[in-house]
Amino acid sequence: MKYAALLLLVMLLGACATSRGFDRGAMKGPTTAAEVTDEEIKKALAIKPQLPRKYKLAVYFVPSKSDWRYARKWRWTGEDKDELLKIAGPLVDKGVTSDVFSLAESVLEGTDRKAIRLAAARAGADSVLIVDGSADIDRYNNKLGVTYALLVTAAFVPGTVADGLFIATASMWDVRNDYLYLSVEAEGMVSNTAPAAFIDEGKITKDAKVKAIQELQKQLGIRLERMGPR
């Protein structure tokens, strides 16, 4: 029994011997193959922006989900939200917005975009920024990983590499008519090399998320300022 357990451990250590890379399509979730008609395209083209000169912007952070193959557990923290909401100061100062605020999960009556728009409207917002994310870990052995066949080396030989990727996305919609103003995507990546027994995938994911949200904040600040008054 003991030898069987040791053999299983060796097999598990060798299972991640090579990098598989990241499947960004899978990370962004399953896509539906719904048929789009010409009439729907005409309706979309007929929608016009309706933002007032100084608009109120609600920000909704979509809760994390882990329903595809390579997902890693994570959640939006207060620090993440505060970092993104740093866009508010410059936008208010430059007269682009009159207010930027986070939309609480508790005020929603559903999970689709219409429900988010309704909640934003009830909060007095003119537009809503929907922020989503996904995470993955690519774990594999480097050249030192071959020593894991000795088993005990997994505790002190830095033969394992773990690359963490976090993709953060944001799309801004008109609360009144579902007009799409912008969409932004940002990535954060962190790599850690350590003994197999001491790879902290949770910390890697968290650090990658911090980088992604910082980059997203920068890109959003630029895009939203360009939408401001000339």
C-alpha angles and dihedrals in degrees: 000000000000092000091049090054091049091049090051091051092052090050092050092050091050094046091078096045095124135039116256094190124217128303099211092180092057091045091058090057136246119318125218122229095219114162114246118211130207088243091059090050090051091051091051091051090050093059112099131194115263105183117142118232092265107028133187114239123203118197119209121192111207110225115249120264133194106197104121133074104267102027120138125206116257141137139205110261130204088253091055092052093045090051093053093044089061084090087076099074099058092039093054093043092052094047096247095120136014094208141002118196141162118254113226120231090228094068095059122101095193144003104247127092094261090057090049091050091049092052090048091050092051088052090055097253124147094202138013130217111210112205121194136168147185135196139203139177124214106199122184143144127262125209091289090058092084087074089067087085084081088061098210091066089071087076098057112010113091094225099133128082123194120190116194123202127188122185117198121189134185132188126184119214135185108247093214103051110003095253111167111228100176147338125208133185128193134178133209122193131187129179128199130185118197144125110302092247093057104047107124105203092178092059092044091054092046093050092048089050091052091053092047095050091048091053091045090052091053094049093046092050091056095045095046094047089054088057091056129101117297 
